[in-house]
Amino acid sequence: MSTTSDALGWARSAGGATPDRVRRLARTTWRGREQDPRWVRPTLLGLLAATAVLYLVGLSASGWANPFYAAAAQAGSRSWEAWFFGSSDASNAITVDKPPAALWITGLSVRLFGLSSWSVLVPQALEGVAAVGLLYATVRRRTSPATGLIAGFLLATTPVATLMFRFNNPDALLVLLMVAATWGVLKAVDTGRARFLVWAGVFVGLGFLAKQLQVFLVLPGLGLAYLWAAPHPLGRRVLHLLRAAAALLLSAGWWVAVVELVPSSWRPYVGGSQDDSFLSLTFGYNGFGRLTGDETGSVGAGNGWGETGIARMFDSEFGGNISWLLPAAFALAAVGFVLTRRSARADTRRAAYLAWSGWLVVTFVAFSFMSGIIHPYYTVALAPAVAAIVALGTTDLWRRRSSRWALPVLAVVVAATAGWAFILLGRSAEFLPWLRWVVLVAGVVGTAALAAAAFVRGPGTARRLSGAGAVAAAVAVLAGPVSYSVQTAATPHTGAIVSAGPSSSGAFAMGGGRGGPGGGQFSSMFTQGRTPGGGTAPGTGFAPGPQNPFGTGSRAGRTGGSTGGFAGGRGGGGGGLLGATTPGAALTSLLEADAGQFRWVAATTGSNNAAGYQLATQEPVMAVGGFNGTDPSPTLEQFQAYVAAGDIHYYVVSRSMASTRTGGSDTAAQIAAWVEETFTATTVDGTTVYDLTGGQAQASVTSAT
């Protein structure tokens, strides 16, 4: 009896305590730190909620976004081996040309929730919200909640950040991990606890597994910040950095070791490499080749990726994505170092300027002068540093507004930023043409009011002037990037190369997503012979054929269905080099028939071409030659062996174009030629298909509906 009473008493006690604990947790969540003003936590939660709305609303309008990575996520949801290695297909023919950390997240999402646009894209949106929250937490340390909130808002509304956190490229996870590494370093400086520095090393290592060497661009700034400002003797600081380096190597190296040590016959081919080595992919195609332009197997040789130089981040292709606050960031970084020049060595504010400025300068220089592959969306890696520096510098100047020099300096920064926004908005003449004049007027008013506030007599007048100037300055500085971010969120983006904001005059037509005007060298390299609608122009010499899978010669004048162009589209036929089409119903049904009897329902040149068919059928499709169609995988002999074993059902002729390539294997062309000579061609939905189980026969074109 007593046991029963004790049990009932415990249950009543637990039942009474649980609501109290829930109420305390809710109160703490809403109230935040006791020392913070009451408005801080609700404002932070509002910022995160607004960021989630910006990144999530209408997300499915982009469909698969980047089909290349969506197909890999689908493959990972069907095969743990494909998930681990980052394979393009569930039968593990070849991997994507990046390490798989980002695909581990999307692959699990698809496995849990099924294949859909939402399951593919929501993880990136949530990573964006997390990055905003973590940037707030990182910046507010030893500054103020307002500074952190400004930094979070600036990151959330950077146009390229809005683009990438609504897209399924690895950049979303990369940015989150870069911010996390900076959080670890600055917390280690602040607290003196080396374990946070070790965690920073772990985050950088995981960032390597997201996008390889790009994550290392933050290391000089982070290393210098800790080496300069950590509250320890120099020898111990060096030892701590070595421990962090060991954590980095372990957190990234375990997966690299598995890939390098496992026999190649036991794993998929390393996509993007020419020798099936992840190390050569790291230091070549995805590494130093990006800096020098020496990327064997790539496309866009010469200056096909645009002119290099200090002005690149401000040009028509990159400017609208990232450069709105770049001039302000550089100016305010200089201001920050001036303000902290007499601080103690271990001053945490100067450490923050060192970390964020090192990130900004190294990344800016690398992107400005790299001669290899570069796309506008890469600049999302600059966004957290820009946001943090602008927030730190602005609030530092504002706190010193009683000094005669602080507000005039801030006024100059506002004037330069508003003037640059006026120029950027002028490049998109059809997008809210009135907005640039609002920005200009607000910039003039804000500049004048801030400058005047430093010299007027009477604290009340100065306070009113500075307040009015701050409001006008905020409109001038933020209206452009915020409007571009909203426009980006409201616009579907698809394909391998996407860009934020509305079309800009003079920008290259670099792919699906925003329909910018053509005219750039990069665009013309891949679109000669195409009609405006994306079809093949008769008689141009660029129509694709199985003997020439890149469509550069032998089948001149041949026509078919719409090809989708350079970055893909919709309609019959294969996708472009950097985009995938949605196959028609007849072709999809053909590939799905008896799919369970084959290791691959089809093979085609190029990963994006394969992705379209794989996403339509949810069955493995072999990407011959990998992303660019230039990887030596499979070899002709291997492909013939697969066919002889009955592993591949169909070969689908691709319509990708790459008129300029930097070497690489011609295995894909050899396979296409052998298929054409050996098997009978059938046209389905405007696409040429070969049944590889039909035995050898002279090729003859028939028609199927």
FIBADO-992648 format. One line per 5 residues: number of its first residue (from 1); their letters; for each residue x, y, z of C-alpha. Coordinates in Angstrom, 2 decimals, m for minus. Layout:
N
NUM	a	X,Y,Z | ...;
END
This chain:
705
1	mstts	0.00,0.00,0.00 | 2.80,2.38,0.89 | 4.53,1.60,m2.37 | 1.40,2.55,m4.28 | 1.05,5.76,m2.29;
6	dalgw	4.69,6.64,m2.89 | 4.25,6.07,m6.60 | 1.14,8.22,m6.71 | 2.87,10.93,m4.75 | 5.86,10.86,m7.08;
11	arsag	3.56,11.07,m10.10 | 1.71,14.05,m8.61 | 5.00,15.71,m7.77 | 6.42,15.13,m11.24 | 3.21,16.25,m12.86;
16	gatpd	3.25,19.46,m10.87 | 6.92,20.15,m11.57 | 6.79,19.59,m15.30 | 4.56,22.61,m16.09 | 6.81,24.74,m13.89;
21	rvrrl	9.89,23.62,m15.78 | 8.15,24.28,m19.09 | 7.16,27.76,m17.93 | 10.71,28.49,m16.76 | 12.12,27.27,m20.06;
26	arttw	9.64,29.40,m22.02 | 10.39,32.43,m19.87 | 14.13,31.95,m20.31 | 13.76,31.46,m24.04 | 11.72,34.63,m24.37;
31	rgreq	13.61,36.72,m21.81 | 17.17,35.67,m22.61 | 20.04,36.84,m20.43 | 19.05,38.64,m17.27 | 21.57,41.40,m17.96;
36	dprwv	20.15,42.09,m21.43 | 17.43,44.69,m22.00 | 14.02,43.10,m22.36 | 13.80,43.90,m26.07 | 16.87,41.86,m27.02;
41	rptll	15.59,38.29,m27.01 | 12.21,39.05,m28.67 | 14.07,41.01,m31.35 | 16.47,38.12,m31.93 | 13.62,35.63,m32.19;
46	gllaa	11.86,37.99,m34.58 | 15.00,38.24,m36.72 | 15.33,34.45,m36.89 | 11.63,34.07,m37.69 | 11.83,36.69,m40.45;
51	tavly	14.94,34.98,m41.83 | 13.11,31.66,m41.89 | 10.22,33.28,m43.77 | 12.61,34.84,m46.29 | 14.39,31.53,m46.88;
56	lvgls	11.42,29.15,m46.77 | 8.40,30.82,m48.37 | 7.91,29.67,m51.96 | 10.97,27.43,m51.73 | 9.52,24.67,m53.90;
61	asgwa	9.17,27.05,m56.87 | 12.81,26.28,m57.71 | 12.02,22.60,m58.19 | 15.20,20.59,m57.79 | 17.26,23.84,m57.86;
66	npfya	20.61,22.24,m58.78 | 19.64,18.82,m60.23 | 23.27,17.67,m59.98 | 23.17,17.72,m56.17 | 19.48,16.80,m55.95;
71	aaaqa	20.17,13.58,m57.85 | 23.09,12.80,m55.54 | 20.81,13.32,m52.53 | 18.30,10.93,m54.10 | 21.09,8.41,m54.63;
76	gsrsw	22.22,8.74,m51.03 | 18.67,8.12,m49.83 | 18.68,4.75,m51.63 | 22.20,3.53,m50.92 | 24.35,4.03,m47.83;
81	eawff	27.44,3.56,m49.96 | 26.29,6.33,m52.29 | 25.50,8.48,m49.25 | 28.94,7.95,m47.72 | 30.95,8.63,m50.88;
86	gssda	28.65,11.24,m52.42 | 27.80,9.24,m55.52 | 25.76,10.66,m58.36 | 23.71,7.47,m58.57 | 22.66,4.71,m56.21;
91	snait	24.65,2.12,m58.17 | 27.83,4.07,m57.48 | 29.35,4.70,m60.88 | 30.93,8.06,m60.01 | 30.82,10.69,m57.27;
96	vdkpp	30.02,14.37,m57.50 | 33.09,16.60,m57.87 | 32.97,17.69,m54.21 | 33.25,15.89,m50.87 | 29.90,14.73,m49.48;
101	aalwi	29.25,16.58,m46.19 | 26.42,18.70,m47.60 | 24.98,15.61,m49.28 | 24.99,13.73,m46.00 | 22.42,16.21,m44.71;
106	tglsv	20.20,16.34,m47.80 | 20.53,12.58,m48.32 | 19.23,11.93,m44.81 | 16.44,14.44,m45.37 | 15.32,12.67,m48.53;
111	rlfgl	15.60,9.28,m46.81 | 13.40,10.51,m43.95 | 10.83,12.57,m45.84 | 10.91,11.20,m49.38 | 12.17,12.85,m52.55;
116	sswsv	10.69,16.30,m53.06 | 11.82,19.84,m53.61 | 11.18,20.58,m49.94 | 13.23,17.68,m48.60 | 16.13,18.74,m50.81;
121	lvpqa	16.03,22.49,m50.13 | 14.80,22.94,m46.55 | 18.12,21.81,m44.97 | 19.93,24.72,m46.64 | 17.30,27.20,m45.43;
126	legva	17.67,25.94,m41.87 | 21.45,26.19,m42.18 | 20.95,29.81,m43.17 | 18.82,30.55,m40.11 | 21.44,28.83,m37.94;
131	avgll	24.22,30.89,m39.56 | 22.36,34.13,m38.80 | 21.80,33.10,m35.18 | 25.41,31.97,m34.73 | 26.75,35.18,m36.27;
136	yatvr	24.66,37.14,m33.79 | 26.11,35.12,m30.90 | 29.66,35.52,m32.21 | 29.52,39.27,m32.82 | 27.69,40.23,m29.64;
141	rrtsp	30.42,38.80,m27.39 | 32.21,41.73,m25.72 | 30.23,44.18,m27.87 | 26.48,44.56,m27.50 | 23.29,42.74,m28.47;
146	atgli	22.50,45.53,m30.94 | 25.77,44.90,m32.77 | 25.01,41.21,m33.04 | 21.49,41.88,m34.28 | 22.78,44.26,m36.96;
151	agfll	25.30,41.65,m38.12 | 22.65,38.94,m38.27 | 20.28,41.16,m40.22 | 22.98,42.15,m42.71 | 23.90,38.51,m43.35;
156	attpv	20.26,37.44,m43.71 | 19.55,40.14,m46.32 | 22.73,39.87,m48.36 | 21.35,38.91,m51.80 | 23.80,36.07,m52.46;
161	atlmf	23.11,34.66,m48.99 | 19.39,34.64,m49.71 | 20.18,32.83,m52.95 | 22.43,30.16,m51.46 | 20.33,29.47,m48.38;
166	rfnnp	17.44,28.70,m50.75 | 19.59,26.49,m52.97 | 21.14,23.04,m52.64 | 24.80,23.76,m53.34 | 27.39,22.98,m50.61;
171	dallv	27.94,26.70,m49.98 | 25.18,26.94,m47.37 | 26.83,24.39,m45.09 | 30.25,25.86,m45.85 | 29.20,29.32,m44.64;
176	llmva	27.62,27.92,m41.47 | 30.80,26.03,m40.61 | 33.01,29.05,m41.35 | 30.95,31.14,m38.92 | 31.10,28.32,m36.38;
181	atwgv	34.91,28.21,m36.67 | 35.10,31.97,m36.07 | 32.81,31.62,m33.05 | 35.16,28.98,m31.63 | 38.29,31.08,m32.12;
186	lkavd	36.84,34.27,m30.66 | 35.36,32.43,m27.71 | 38.75,30.83,m27.09 | 40.32,34.30,m27.12 | 37.64,35.66,m24.80;
191	tgrar	37.64,32.83,m22.26 | 41.21,31.56,m22.59 | 39.88,28.00,m22.97 | 41.71,26.15,m25.71 | 38.93,23.60,m26.19;
196	flvwa	36.95,26.17,m28.15 | 39.92,26.56,m30.48 | 39.95,22.80,m30.97 | 36.27,22.96,m31.86 | 37.11,25.65,m34.39;
201	gvfvg	39.56,23.20,m35.97 | 36.81,20.58,m36.12 | 34.45,23.01,m37.84 | 37.09,23.92,m40.43 | 37.72,20.22,m41.05;
206	lgfla	34.01,19.62,m41.62 | 34.00,22.65,m43.90 | 36.70,20.93,m45.92 | 34.35,17.97,m46.33 | 31.76,20.43,m47.65;
211	kqlqv	33.84,22.32,m50.23 | 37.49,21.41,m49.84 | 40.16,24.13,m49.78 | 37.76,27.08,m49.94 | 37.17,26.83,m46.20;
216	flvlp	40.89,27.47,m45.61 | 40.44,31.08,m46.73 | 39.36,31.92,m43.17 | 42.43,30.35,m41.55 | 44.91,33.27,m41.85;
221	glgla	42.56,35.66,m40.07 | 41.53,33.16,m37.41 | 45.09,32.03,m36.76 | 46.37,35.59,m36.50 | 43.56,36.60,m34.15;
226	ylwaa	44.35,33.80,m31.72 | 48.12,34.08,m32.03 | 47.92,37.82,m31.31 | 45.18,38.10,m28.73 | 44.79,34.85,m26.77;
231	phplg	45.52,35.40,m23.04 | 48.45,32.96,m22.88 | 52.22,33.07,m23.35 | 53.36,32.82,m26.97 | 54.56,29.24,m26.68;
236	rrvlh	51.23,28.07,m25.34 | 49.37,29.95,m28.06 | 51.42,28.17,m30.70 | 50.80,24.83,m29.00 | 47.06,25.49,m28.94;
241	llraa	47.07,26.30,m32.65 | 48.89,23.03,m33.34 | 46.20,21.17,m31.39 | 43.53,22.90,m33.45 | 45.38,21.93,m36.64;
246	aalll	45.42,18.31,m35.47 | 41.67,18.49,m34.85 | 41.22,19.88,m38.35 | 43.23,17.06,m39.89 | 41.38,14.39,m37.95;
251	sagww	37.89,15.77,m38.62 | 38.54,15.91,m42.37 | 41.27,13.34,m42.84 | 39.37,10.25,m41.72 | 37.06,10.41,m44.73;
256	vavve	39.90,11.28,m47.13 | 41.88,8.31,m45.79 | 38.98,5.96,m46.41 | 38.59,7.15,m50.01 | 42.32,6.94,m50.72;
261	lvpss	42.92,3.60,m49.01 | 39.85,1.67,m50.15 | 40.58,m0.14,m53.45 | 39.03,1.68,m56.40 | 37.07,m1.44,m57.32;
266	wrpyv	35.24,m1.18,m53.99 | 34.03,2.39,m54.36 | 32.76,4.81,m57.03 | 35.16,6.77,m59.22 | 36.16,10.16,m57.76;
271	ggsqd	34.31,12.60,m60.01 | 36.19,15.64,m61.26 | 39.58,13.94,m61.11 | 41.46,12.49,m64.04 | 43.13,9.75,m61.98;
276	dsfls	40.45,8.60,m59.49 | 42.25,10.35,m56.62 | 40.53,12.62,m54.13 | 43.87,14.23,m53.29 | 44.46,15.26,m56.90;
281	ltfgy	40.89,16.60,m57.02 | 41.63,18.61,m53.87 | 44.89,20.17,m54.99 | 44.18,20.27,m58.73 | 40.71,20.79,m60.21;
286	ngfgr	39.15,22.08,m56.96 | 42.31,23.52,m55.47 | 45.21,25.43,m56.94 | 43.68,25.00,m60.39 | 40.98,27.45,m59.34;
291	ltgde	43.69,30.03,m58.71 | 45.87,29.37,m61.76 | 43.23,28.29,m64.27 | 45.08,25.01,m64.87 | 42.09,22.67,m64.45;
296	tgsvg	42.38,19.64,m66.67 | 38.98,18.49,m67.82 | 37.28,21.80,m67.09 | 35.44,24.08,m69.48 | 35.98,27.78,m70.06;
301	agngw	39.65,27.92,m70.93 | 41.53,31.21,m71.20 | 39.63,34.13,m69.68 | 36.28,32.38,m70.06 | 35.58,33.09,m66.39;
306	getgi	35.93,36.84,m66.82 | 38.67,39.36,m66.26 | 40.59,39.14,m63.00 | 41.46,42.14,m60.89 | 40.50,44.22,m57.91;
311	armfd	37.30,45.39,m59.64 | 35.87,41.90,m60.24 | 33.72,41.80,m57.10 | 32.15,45.11,m58.17 | 31.42,44.29,m61.82;
316	sefgg	28.04,43.58,m63.39 | 28.23,39.86,m62.74 | 29.30,39.87,m59.09 | 28.37,43.32,m57.82 | 24.66,42.84,m57.18;
321	niswl	25.36,39.62,m55.30 | 27.78,40.85,m52.67 | 29.28,44.32,m53.16 | 26.59,46.53,m51.59 | 28.50,46.87,m48.32;
326	lpaaf	31.99,45.90,m49.45 | 33.35,49.48,m49.58 | 31.89,50.13,m46.14 | 33.42,46.92,m44.78 | 36.92,47.84,m45.90;
331	alaav	36.58,51.38,m44.57 | 35.13,50.29,m41.24 | 37.78,47.60,m40.81 | 40.40,50.35,m41.05 | 38.42,52.43,m38.56;
336	gfvlt	38.28,49.48,m36.19 | 42.03,49.04,m36.18 | 42.52,52.76,m35.59 | 40.11,52.69,m32.65 | 41.85,49.68,m31.07;
341	rrsar	45.43,50.66,m31.85 | 46.24,51.41,m28.20 | 44.33,48.48,m26.75 | 46.02,45.73,m24.78 | 47.34,42.77,m26.72;
346	adtrr	44.52,40.52,m25.51 | 41.76,42.99,m26.37 | 38.84,40.93,m27.65 | 37.43,43.69,m29.84 | 40.66,43.97,m31.82;
351	aayla	40.77,40.17,m32.03 | 37.33,40.31,m33.63 | 38.53,42.87,m36.18 | 41.57,40.68,m36.92 | 39.47,37.55,m37.45;
356	wsgwl	36.77,39.11,m39.62 | 39.14,41.37,m41.58 | 41.50,38.49,m42.28 | 38.55,36.47,m43.56 | 37.41,39.41,m45.71;
361	vvtfv	40.76,40.36,m47.23 | 42.04,36.86,m48.02 | 38.74,35.74,m49.56 | 38.32,38.98,m51.49 | 41.82,38.76,m52.98;
366	afsfm	41.44,35.08,m53.86 | 38.12,35.63,m55.62 | 39.34,38.76,m57.39 | 42.45,37.24,m58.91 | 41.67,33.52,m59.38;
371	sgiih	41.90,32.54,m63.03 | 40.00,29.27,m62.85 | 36.33,28.45,m62.41 | 34.45,31.07,m60.40 | 30.74,31.82,m60.20;
376	pyytv	28.93,34.77,m58.60 | 27.40,32.59,m55.89 | 30.88,31.79,m54.53 | 30.81,35.27,m52.99 | 28.45,34.06,m50.25;
381	alapa	31.70,33.18,m48.47 | 32.30,36.93,m48.04 | 28.88,37.70,m46.57 | 29.45,36.89,m42.86 | 32.71,38.85,m42.71;
386	vaaiv	31.15,41.86,m44.43 | 28.14,41.76,m42.09 | 30.27,41.43,m38.95 | 32.71,44.23,m39.83 | 29.97,46.66,m40.85;
391	algtt	28.09,45.97,m37.62 | 31.21,46.33,m35.46 | 32.48,49.46,m37.17 | 29.13,51.22,m37.30 | 28.32,50.67,m33.65;
396	dlwrr	31.86,51.61,m32.58 | 31.53,54.94,m34.39 | 28.01,55.50,m33.07 | 29.13,54.97,m29.47 | 31.74,57.69,m30.02;
401	rssrw	29.30,60.12,m31.65 | 30.02,62.73,m29.01 | 33.52,63.06,m30.54 | 33.82,65.62,m33.32 | 35.33,63.12,m35.76;
406	alpvl	33.13,59.99,m35.34 | 29.90,61.12,m37.02 | 31.67,62.78,m39.97 | 33.57,59.53,m40.61 | 30.30,57.60,m40.43;
411	avvva	28.74,60.16,m42.80 | 31.49,59.56,m45.37 | 30.91,55.80,m45.16 | 27.16,56.32,m45.63 | 27.73,58.62,m48.61;
416	atagw	30.04,56.12,m50.33 | 27.70,53.20,m49.65 | 24.61,55.05,m50.87 | 26.44,56.23,m53.97 | 27.53,52.70,m54.78;
421	afill	23.98,51.41,m54.21 | 22.74,54.07,m56.64 | 25.14,52.70,m59.27 | 24.21,49.06,m58.62 | 20.49,49.77,m58.84;
426	grsae	21.09,51.63,m62.10 | 22.42,48.42,m63.63 | 18.94,46.90,m63.24 | 17.02,49.71,m64.88 | 13.71,47.83,m65.02;
431	flpwl	13.76,46.80,m61.37 | 11.97,49.39,m59.19 | 13.43,52.34,m61.12 | 12.30,54.77,m58.41 | 14.24,52.98,m55.69;
436	rwvvl	17.67,54.26,m56.68 | 16.41,57.85,m56.31 | 15.01,57.08,m52.87 | 18.42,55.67,m51.96 | 20.18,58.73,m53.32;
441	vagvv	17.94,61.22,m51.48 | 18.14,59.21,m48.24 | 21.90,59.04,m48.61 | 22.20,62.81,m49.03 | 19.90,63.47,m46.09;
446	gtaal	21.59,60.92,m43.87 | 25.08,62.14,m44.75 | 24.20,65.78,m44.15 | 22.40,65.11,m40.87 | 25.18,62.95,m39.43;
451	aaaaf	27.85,65.44,m40.41 | 25.89,68.40,m39.08 | 25.18,66.66,m35.76 | 28.89,66.74,m34.96 | 29.06,70.53,m35.11;
456	vrgpg	25.72,71.90,m33.88 | 25.44,73.38,m30.43 | 23.11,71.89,m27.90 | 22.91,68.18,m27.05 | 19.20,68.01,m27.82;
461	tarrl	19.63,69.31,m31.37 | 22.63,67.05,m31.97 | 20.68,64.07,m30.70 | 17.73,64.78,m32.97 | 19.95,65.36,m35.98;
466	sgaga	21.99,62.22,m35.40 | 18.83,60.16,m34.88 | 17.25,61.44,m38.08 | 20.53,60.92,m39.90 | 20.74,57.33,m38.65;
471	vaaav	17.25,56.54,m39.94 | 17.93,58.08,m43.35 | 21.30,56.35,m43.52 | 19.71,52.98,m42.75 | 17.28,53.46,m45.64;
476	avlag	20.08,54.46,m48.00 | 22.34,51.58,m47.02 | 19.79,48.77,m46.68 | 17.09,49.45,m49.29 | 19.17,48.08,m52.17;
481	pvsys	20.36,44.75,m50.74 | 17.06,44.09,m48.96 | 15.05,44.66,m52.15 | 17.46,42.44,m54.11 | 17.12,39.74,m51.45;
486	vqtaa	13.33,39.83,m51.58 | 13.44,39.70,m55.38 | 15.84,36.76,m55.19 | 13.56,34.89,m52.79 | 10.56,35.53,m55.06;
491	tphtg	12.33,34.22,m58.17 | 12.81,30.50,m58.93 | 16.46,29.55,m59.46 | 17.51,26.39,m61.25 | 20.63,25.04,m62.88;
496	aivsa	24.28,24.79,m61.93 | 25.09,28.51,m62.20 | 22.73,30.95,m60.51 | 22.95,34.58,m59.51 | 21.09,36.80,m57.05;
501	gpsss	18.92,39.79,m57.84 | 17.36,41.02,m61.08 | 19.19,41.04,m64.41 | 22.07,43.49,m64.68 | 23.21,45.22,m67.84;
506	gafam	26.52,43.84,m69.02 | 26.26,40.63,m67.01 | 27.14,37.29,m68.55 | 24.24,34.95,m69.27 | 25.57,32.24,m67.02;
511	gggrg	22.69,29.92,m66.54 | 19.23,29.16,m65.39 | 17.56,30.98,m62.63 | 17.13,34.62,m63.46 | 17.12,34.97,m67.23;
516	gpggg	19.74,37.65,m67.46 | 20.70,39.10,m70.81 | 23.41,37.52,m72.87 | 26.36,39.16,m74.46 | 29.23,37.94,m72.34;
521	qfssm	32.15,35.92,m73.60 | 31.39,33.14,m71.17 | 27.85,32.89,m72.44 | 28.76,32.90,m76.12 | 31.25,30.13,m75.59;
526	ftqgr	28.44,27.72,m74.78 | 25.45,29.07,m76.69 | 26.58,29.37,m80.27 | 24.18,27.56,m82.49 | 21.27,27.93,m80.10;
531	tpggg	18.00,29.61,m80.86 | 16.63,32.08,m78.30 | 14.27,29.45,m77.02 | 17.05,27.01,m76.33 | 16.60,24.74,m79.36;
536	tapgt	19.28,23.81,m81.84 | 19.68,26.17,m84.77 | 19.74,24.16,m88.03 | 22.90,24.23,m90.03 | 25.13,25.73,m87.37;
541	gfapg	27.43,22.82,m86.87 | 26.62,22.57,m83.17 | 23.80,20.06,m83.17 | 24.63,17.12,m80.90 | 25.04,13.58,m82.02;
546	pqnpf	26.22,10.34,m80.45 | 29.54,10.51,m82.28 | 30.13,13.98,m80.90 | 28.41,14.19,m77.50 | 29.42,17.81,m76.94;
551	gtgsr	27.71,18.90,m80.12 | 30.67,20.55,m81.83 | 30.69,19.34,m85.37 | 29.91,16.08,m87.06 | 26.12,16.16,m87.01;
556	agrtg	25.57,19.67,m88.33 | 21.97,20.55,m89.04 | 20.42,17.72,m87.11 | 17.36,18.81,m85.15 | 15.34,17.32,m82.36;
561	gstgg	13.40,18.47,m79.36 | 14.19,21.46,m77.27 | 17.50,20.98,m75.56 | 17.23,23.31,m72.66 | 20.34,25.23,m73.60;
566	faggr	23.48,25.81,m71.62 | 22.00,25.67,m68.18 | 19.09,23.43,m68.83 | 15.41,23.94,m69.26 | 12.28,21.95,m69.86;
571	ggggg	11.12,20.00,m72.82 | 12.21,16.94,m74.72 | 15.82,16.06,m75.19 | 18.81,15.97,m72.93 | 19.91,18.78,m70.70;
576	gllga	22.72,21.21,m71.26 | 26.19,20.94,m69.82 | 25.14,22.73,m66.64 | 21.44,21.94,m66.42 | 19.03,19.03,m66.62;
581	ttpga	15.72,18.82,m68.47 | 12.61,16.97,m67.41 | 12.13,14.08,m69.85 | 8.74,13.57,m71.43 | 6.26,10.97,m70.24;
586	altsl	7.06,8.48,m73.00 | 10.79,8.58,m72.34 | 10.28,8.36,m68.59 | 8.01,5.33,m69.00 | 10.55,3.71,m71.30;
591	leada	13.34,4.10,m68.74 | 11.17,2.89,m65.87 | 10.14,m0.31,m67.67 | 11.82,m3.35,m66.10 | 14.05,m1.01,m64.08;
596	gqfrw	14.58,m3.61,m61.36 | 16.42,m5.89,m63.78 | 19.27,m3.45,m64.40 | 22.00,m1.83,m62.33 | 21.50,1.38,m64.33;
601	vaatt	18.32,2.09,m66.26 | 20.32,4.32,m68.59 | 23.69,5.92,m69.25 | 24.33,9.34,m70.74 | 27.19,11.80,m71.01;
606	gsnna	27.47,14.33,m68.19 | 26.15,14.32,m64.64 | 23.52,16.98,m65.24 | 22.07,15.07,m68.16 | 21.97,11.95,m66.00;
611	agyql	20.40,13.89,m63.11 | 17.30,14.83,m65.10 | 16.54,11.22,m65.97 | 17.39,9.97,m62.49 | 15.14,12.46,m60.74;
616	atqep	12.27,11.67,m63.13 | 12.54,7.91,m62.67 | 14.19,7.72,m59.22 | 16.32,4.95,m60.68 | 20.13,4.93,m61.11;
621	vmavg	21.44,6.58,m64.27 | 25.15,6.39,m65.11 | 26.83,9.76,m65.70 | 29.47,8.94,m68.31 | 32.45,11.26,m67.85;
626	gfngt	31.15,12.89,m64.68 | 30.16,16.55,m64.39 | 31.91,17.89,m67.50 | 31.84,14.61,m69.41 | 35.66,14.67,m69.36;
631	dpspt	36.46,12.17,m66.59 | 37.89,8.85,m67.84 | 35.10,6.90,m66.18 | 34.00,4.46,m67.22 | 36.55,3.50,m69.83;
636	leqfq	35.25,2.12,m73.11 | 36.30,m1.37,m72.03 | 34.49,m1.02,m68.70 | 31.38,0.29,m70.41 | 31.43,m2.61,m72.87;
641	ayvaa	31.77,m5.03,m69.96 | 28.76,m3.46,m68.21 | 26.75,m3.80,m71.41 | 27.82,m7.41,m71.89 | 26.75,m8.19,m68.33;
646	gdihy	23.34,m6.62,m68.92 | 23.89,m3.90,m66.31 | 22.76,m0.95,m68.47 | 19.42,m0.84,m70.25 | 19.58,2.27,m72.44;
651	yvvsr	22.06,4.83,m73.68 | 20.50,8.30,m74.00 | 22.21,10.75,m76.34 | 23.14,13.91,m74.48 | 22.85,17.40,m75.85;
656	smast	25.52,19.06,m73.75 | 27.88,21.54,m75.38 | 31.43,22.40,m74.41 | 33.14,24.15,m77.29 | 36.10,25.12,m75.09;
661	rtggs	37.66,22.52,m72.84 | 40.96,22.26,m70.99 | 42.00,18.74,m71.86 | 40.53,15.77,m70.07 | 39.51,12.36,m71.31;
666	dtaaq	37.64,11.72,m74.56 | 36.25,8.47,m73.19 | 32.69,9.78,m73.36 | 33.06,10.42,m77.09 | 34.51,6.93,m77.60;
671	iaawv	31.59,5.34,m75.78 | 29.07,7.40,m77.75 | 30.71,6.42,m81.04 | 30.74,2.73,m80.11 | 27.08,2.81,m79.12;
676	eetft	26.12,4.49,m82.38 | 28.03,1.94,m84.45 | 26.75,m1.07,m82.52 | 23.12,m0.53,m81.58 | 19.89,0.64,m83.16;
681	attvd	18.73,4.17,m82.49 | 15.18,5.05,m81.51 | 13.75,8.55,m81.12 | 11.51,9.03,m78.09 | 10.15,12.46,m77.15;
686	gttvy	12.65,14.03,m79.50 | 15.58,12.26,m77.84 | 17.79,9.60,m79.39 | 17.87,6.42,m77.31 | 19.76,3.14,m77.82;
691	dltgg	18.58,m0.12,m76.27 | 21.80,m1.78,m75.13 | 20.13,m5.14,m74.58 | 19.06,m5.50,m78.20 | 22.22,m7.07,m79.51;
696	qaqas	24.57,m5.67,m82.11 | 22.99,m4.18,m85.19 | 23.58,m1.47,m87.74 | 22.25,1.81,m86.44 | 19.02,2.91,m88.06;
701	vtsat	16.72,5.63,m86.85 | 13.16,4.64,m86.03 | 10.45,6.57,m84.28 | 8.52,5.83,m81.13 | 5.80,7.91,m79.56;
END
